[in-house]
Amino acid sequence: MKQPKSERHHTQQDLFPASPDPPANQSISIYRVSLVKDETVSFEQARLSNSQQAHTLIQNLIHTKGQPDREQFVVALLNAKNDVIGLNIVSVGALSSAPVHPREVLKPAILANSAAMILCHNHPSNDLQPSPDDIDITRKIIRAAEIIGIQVHEHLIINMENDRYYSFADQGIIKQIYAEIG
């Protein structure tokens, strides 16, 4: 039986009912959000102008601070001039996958006041072709980043043993995703 329209409307009081026995002394946590610099990684130039430079930087990060035998998702954080202002290993997975959620990718970008970012992950198998999941997560991250005003310039799939990589930007995938959401 369908409820009358007047009974379907809820008041604010209905949505947040008071508990019958509220606790006598209740405390609520107060949080401070801050960005913490753990370490630094050496790189010859701070401004990236192409995918090869991003590949070299992130490959170096994974070799020195990460676990090259497992799939890892990394974000390079950029300012408005495309200077690298930070790197973050977002996720370390297993041999053939790493769990990634847009929230975790965007968190360091927001805290670092990034204007843009480069996404990257390695394929320990050295097969550089993007999977449907790789394309799907790229689309989700770009949509989420667009809402908060952060540009995604690139998503790289890199090989850890040599200079080979797959560039979503060079293949037109980044531009295509922005056209879809625009």
NUDO-367430 format. One line per 2 residues: their letters; for each residue x, y negated, z of N, C-alpha, C, O. Coordinates in pm, whole numbers. Each point is the difference from the previous one (the first is absolute). Last residue first. Example, Ala and Ser with C-alpha at 12.3 -4.5 7.8 and 13.67 -1.06 7.14 Angstrom:
sa = 1285:225:708:82:-119:6:-77:-109:73:51:-111:17; -22:683:-24:-89:-119:0:90:-120:0:104:2:66
// end
This chain:
gi = 3324:-1670:-2018:-12:-143:-23:-133:-39:-45:-25:-118:-23; 197:570:95:-59:-62:119:-26:-148:-18:-72:-60:80
ea = 266:325:-434:-121:69:44:-68:-71:117:-123:-7:7; 543:-144:-167:-106:-33:-97:-132:65:41:-107:-59:-18
yi = 494:163:267:-43:-138:27:-111:-43:-96:-90:-74:39; 282:494:-115:-77:1:125:-48:-141:35:-115:-19:40
qk = 398:65:-415:-130:61:-26:-87:1:126:-120:-29:-8; 570:-113:43:-80:-99:-73:-141:52:-26:-97:-74:12
ii = 401:376:176:-29:-108:97:-90:-105:-67:-101:-42:58; 262:391:-332:-102:47:94:-38:-109:100:-117:-17:33
gq = 460:29:-407:-124:-77:-13:-108:38:100:-111:-53:-8; 589:200:-46:-97:82:-75:-135:-70:-13:-92:56:-60
da = 445:-253:312:50:15:-136:-95:80:-88:-5:-21:-121; -100:-22:582:-9:-130:-68:45:12:-146:-68:-49:-90
fs = 105:422:376:-141:-25:-31:-15:-132:-75:-85:-13:-88; 526:335:102:-51:-132:37:-145:-15:-43:-32:5:-119
yy = 429:395:237:-121:-27:-77:-55:-131:52:-21:-15:121; 552:233:-129:-119:-39:75:-116:-18:-97:20:-10:-121
rd = 560:157:177:-129:15:-67:-114:-41:93:4:24:120; 494:3:-38:-66:-129:-23:-135:9:-70:-55:-102:-40
ne = 259:501:366:59:-81:-106:-82:-128:-17:-81:-34:86; -16:361:256:131:50:-43:67:-83:-109:120:13:-22
mn = -570:-63:230:103:-28:100:139:40:-45:98:-33:66; -560:-153:-325:80:121:12:112:-34:98:61:-106:-11
ii = -564:-148:-28:144:6:-23:56:141:19:-55:84:71; -398:-419:-180:27:136:45:147:22:-33:40:-9:-116
lh = -333:-472:191:102:86:-60:-7:140:57:-27:19:119; -272:-501:-182:3:126:74:97:90:-76:-21:31:-117
eh = -98:-606:140:54:124:-55:-31:118:91:-20:-17:120; -122:-448:-44:74:-14:-126:29:134:-67:7:9:-122
vq = -389:-227:470:81:121:-17:65:-10:-137:-67:3:-103; -134:-399:460:16:54:-135:82:129:5:102:6:69
ig = -436:-272:297:136:52:-19:4:68:-136:-84:86:-30; -314:-288:268:89:-92:-69:144:44:-11:90:-84:-7
ii = -510:305:185:71:-85:98:108:-86:-63:77:-65:71; -350:358:-338:-95:-65:91:71:-95:95:-53:-107:32
ea = 306:388:-320:-63:-112:-72:-93:-79:91:-5:-123:-7; 198:529:160:95:-112:2:-58:-124:-67:23:-112:45
ar = -273:515:-58:7:-51:137:91:-123:7:-33:-98:66; 5:323:-480:-129:-60:35:4:-62:139:-47:-112:19
ii = 426:353:-159:-13:-126:-74:-132:-69:34:-3:-121:21; 76:548:159:88:-99:63:-13:-135:-71:-6:-104:66
kr = -228:470:-250:-56:-38:131:84:-109:67:-54:-95:56; 214:283:-463:-124:-78:-23:-57:-50:133:-38:-116:12
ti = 398:412:9:45:-130:-52:-119:-92:-21:4:-118:37; -88:561:81:44:-79:117:53:-136:-45:-15:-99:72
di = -122:396:-415:-113:-36:85:45:-85:119:-64:-101:30; 388:288:-319:-71:-109:-67:-115:-49:87:-25:-120:9
dd = 263:492:144:91:-115:-5:-71:-121:-61:13:-112:51; -238:527:-54:0:-60:134:91:-123:6:-33:-98:67
ps = 25:358:-464:-125:-77:14:-9:-66:138:-53:-111:12; 546:192:-162:-116:88:14:-127:-86:1:9:-122:15
pq = 482:5:-256:-94:-26:109:-115:100:-1:-51:38:-105; 566:52:-70:-135:-31:-47:-93:-24:118:-2:79:95
ld = 479:61:-80:-37:-140:20:-140:-36:-47:-42:-114:18; 347:539:185:-99:-20:-107:-57:-140:22:-69:-24:99
ns = 379:224:209:60:-77:-110:-89:-9:-123:44:-48:-105; -112:230:569:6:95:-111:73:-60:-121:38:72:-92
ph = -137:-333:487:114:92:19:15:103:-111:109:52:-22; -318:-547:10:-48:135:-24:119:94:16:85:7:-89
nh = -205:-533:291:85:95:-70:-75:131:-22:-92:34:76; -85:-571:-36:16:127:69:88:91:-84:10:-15:-122
cl = -208:-542:183:92:99:-54:-12:130:77:-22:-1:121; -167:-558:-215:-25:131:57:97:99:-62:40:-16:-115
im = -37:-537:197:30:107:-94:-22:130:74:57:22:107; -252:-561:-33:69:121:43:22:94:-117:-67:-7:-103
aa = -68:-551:286:-9:109:-96:72:122:56:69:-8:102; -120:-383:149:-81:-48:-110:-24:113:-100:-98:0:-74
sn = 204:17:631:40:29:-138:-97:-63:-98:-120:-6:23; 195:17:494:-48:-111:-84:44:16:-145:46:-96:-63
al = 5:414:439:118:-69:-54:-37:-121:-85:88:-63:-58; -427:341:252:85:-47:111:122:-78:-49:46:-92:67
ia = -334:296:-387:-69:-109:70:91:-58:109:14:-121:11; 142:499:-238:-7:-114:-92:-66:-121:64:44:-113:-19
pk = -24:534:248:127:-73:2:0:-121:-93:67:-99:28; -475:350:-25:35:-48:134:136:-71:3:7:-114:47
lv = -203:350:-433:-21:-144:13:43:-56:135:30:-119:11; -8:587:-110:85:-69:-97:-9:-151:21:101:-71:-7
er = -381:353:257:138:15:47:99:-68:-94:106:-44:44; -568:50:-159:17:-74:125:146:4:46:54:-102:44
ph = -197:365:-424:24:-143:-26:25:-82:127:81:-92:-1; 54:605:-12:-127:-71:11:28:-148:-23:99:-53:51
vp = 145:582:-111:7:-145:-15:-140:-57:12:-95:52:-58; 429:434:115:-129:-66:23:16:-152:-4:91:-56:63
as = 199:419:-341:13:-84:119:-133:-70:21:-51:-63:-93; 282:520:-206:-100:-104:27:37:-78:126:70:51:88
sl = 180:335:-270:-72:-48:-118:-108:-103:26:-78:-32:-89; 393:225:425:69:18:-126:-71:-64:-118:65:-53:-91
ag = -211:-153:542:61:131:-19:67:3:-137:32:-104:-57; -104:-363:321:-86:117:-15:78:129:-7:100:20:69
vs = -98:-571:99:88:111:-33:-86:124:-2:-67:32:98; -27:-602:-129:-40:137:26:109:97:-42:62:-17:-105
vi = -7:-465:105:-138:9:47:-34:141:45:-67:19:101; 514:-328:-138:-36:136:-36:-136:24:64:-11:18:121
nl = 229:-502:-263:-66:82:100:-26:138:-58:-60:14:-106; 343:-532:42:-31:133:-52:-66:79:111:33:-16:117
gi = 70:-550:-252:-3:117:87:-34:126:-75:-52:-3:-111; 116:-431:-82:4:-45:139:-7:118:97:15:-17:121
vd = 121:-117:-665:-38:108:90:15:-51:143:108:-41:41; -227:-271:-466:112:40:84:-51:112:90:-111:-8:53
nk = -156:-246:-378:39:139:-21:131:37:68:68:95:-41; -329:-506:86:106:-8:-101:52:139:-39:99:12:-72
an = -435:-75:413:-55:-58:-123:103:-12:-112:-37:-12:-117; 136:392:472:-58:-132:20:-47:-54:-135:2:72:-100
ll = 29:465:256:58:-112:-75:-65:-131:39:-118:-6:34; 206:570:110:-78:-120:27:71:-120:-62:121:-18:18
av = -150:577:-98:93:-113:4:-85:-126:10:-88:-23:-82; -16:563:215:-45:-128:-54:113:-101:17:60:-12:107
vf = -141:592:-131:73:-118:47:-63:-125:-61:-50:3:-112; -10:568:206:-64:-116:-61:61:-123:65:-2:-15:122
qe = 168:559:-200:-16:-117:86:-62:-113:-78:29:-19:-118; 96:595:113:-62:-113:-66:-22:-111:102:-48:24:110
rd = 459:316:-49:-145:-5:17:-54:-121:-76:70:-98:-22; 397:192:53:-54:130:-38:-152:8:15:-60:101:-36
pq = 337:-490:161:-15:17:-145:-58:134:-44:-47:12:-113; 17:-341:545:20:145:-15:-22:35:-147:-113:30:-39
gk = 270:-523:289:-113:89:-16:41:146:-6:103:40:53; 191:-435:-31:-90:-7:116:-115:101:-4:-72:17:98
th = 428:-51:-442:67:-40:125:-90:6:122:49:28:110; -203:90:-562:123:76:27:59:-33:137:48:90:69
il = -425:-333:-218:-37:138:30:123:84:31:-2:82:91; 73:-529:-227:-70:5:129:-32:144:39:25:41:113
nq = 158:-116:-540:100:-22:105:-64:9:139:57:60:91; -342:-52:-460:76:126:4:106:-8:110:21:97:74
il = -256:-485:-166:-82:95:77:67:137:6:-11:69:102; 227:-415:-353:-18:-43:139:-73:106:82:44:36:109
th = -1:32:-576:130:11:68:-11:-34:148:54:70:85; -438:-132:-359:34:142:13:129:17:81:4:81:93
aq = -128:-514:-214:-85:50:108:30:147:25:8:43:115; 207:-241:-478:53:-54:126:-80:50:120:56:33:104
qs = -212:80:-533:125:70:28:61:-49:131:50:81:79; -438:-296:-258:-28:128:66:127:75:37:4:67:103
ns = 18:-606:-140:-46:110:-84:-14:128:81:41:8:115; 92:-436:68:-54:-49:-126:-44:112:-94:-56:-27:-106
lr = 174:-122:665:-17:106:-99:-60:-57:-127:-96:-77:5; 405:-124:427:-113:-22:-91:-4:111:-104:99:28:-68
aq = 245:-43:400:-125:-7:75:-121:-16:-91:-112:34:40; 615:217:-108:-78:-120:-29:-134:7:70:-60:106:15
ef = 405:229:58:76:-109:-61:-79:-126:-27:55:-110:4; -123:466:406:-36:-5:-140:62:-125:-58:7:-103:67
sv = -53:420:430:77:-85:-91:-52:12:-142:-35:108:-48; -241:-62:523:62:85:-100:68:-92:-100:-57:-102:-38
te = -130:81:590:15:-59:-133:61:106:-91:61:96:45; -394:-77:424:136:5:-51:6:-78:-130:-96:-65:-40
dk = -294:40:332:74:114:54:148:-7:-36:87:4:87; -487:-384:-19:102:43:-94:82:111:65:66:-23:102
vl = -591:-148:-20:127:32:63:96:48:-108:-32:91:-77; -457:-388:156:81:72:-95:137:22:64:61:-95:50
sv = -567:23:192:129:-58:-38:71:93:-97:-27:120:-5; -457:-235:321:50:65:-120:131:-67:-38:7:-123:-9
ry = -309:195:478:81:-96:-74:58:76:-118:61:105:19; -509:-24:341:110:41:-85:70:-120:-61:-60:-103:-27
is = -268:274:469:30:-115:-85:124:37:-79:101:41:58; -506:259:223:137:-25:-44:7:-124:-87:-92:-28:-78
is = -263:126:478:8:6:-146:142:-37:-38:54:-100:46; -345:295:419:103:-85:-59:4:24:-150:-28:110:-48
qn = -327:-54:502:38:42:-134:108:-94:-51:-10:-122:15; -280:273:449:120:-73:-43:44:54:-135:51:111:-11
ap = -464:48:168:18:-116:88:118:-85:-44:-14:-122:-14; -286:423:-332:108:14:97:20:-129:79:-16:-110:-53
pd = -475:236:-137:128:-53:-49:109:17:106:-29:-9:119; -442:250:-216:89:-22:115:134:-53:-49:94:78:-14
ps = -443:-24:-304:-80:-5:124:86:-28:123:-44:-72:90; 174:-124:-574:2:131:63:-74:-10:133:2:-105:65
ap = -121:-199:-498:81:0:122:-3:140:61:-103:67:-3; 44:-161:-536:-72:11:127:97:2:119:110:54:-9
fl = -104:-193:-506:99:3:107:-69:9:135:3:-95:78; -261:100:-477:125:54:-52:107:14:108:85:88:-10
dq = -513:-288:101:-16:142:-30:131:64:-44:27:116:33; -44:-583:36:-8:69:128:-15:151:-21:56:79:77
qt = -75:-368:-445:138:11:47:2:78:131:92:79:24; -503:35:-323:55:-124:54:143:26:43:42:115:12
hh = -337:135:-411:60:11:133:48:-138:43:45:-80:-81; -428:306:-282:94:-107:31:51:16:142:-77:18:94
re = -260:267:-274:131:33:-54:104:-108:30:120:27:-7; -596:-52:115:71:88:94:140:35:-50:81:48:79
sk = -384:-313:-343:33:-75:122:78:86:100:78:-54:78; -249:245:-488:112:-90:-22:42:-71:128:120:-18:24
pq = -357:494:19:-39:-133:-48:122:-90:-6:93:15:79; -15:506:-139:-26:-99:106:-47:-131:-62:43:-37:-109
km = -115:546:-93:78:-122:-14:-37:-98:111:-118:-22:29; 104:576:-43:-84:-117:0:89:-124:0:96:-9:76
// end
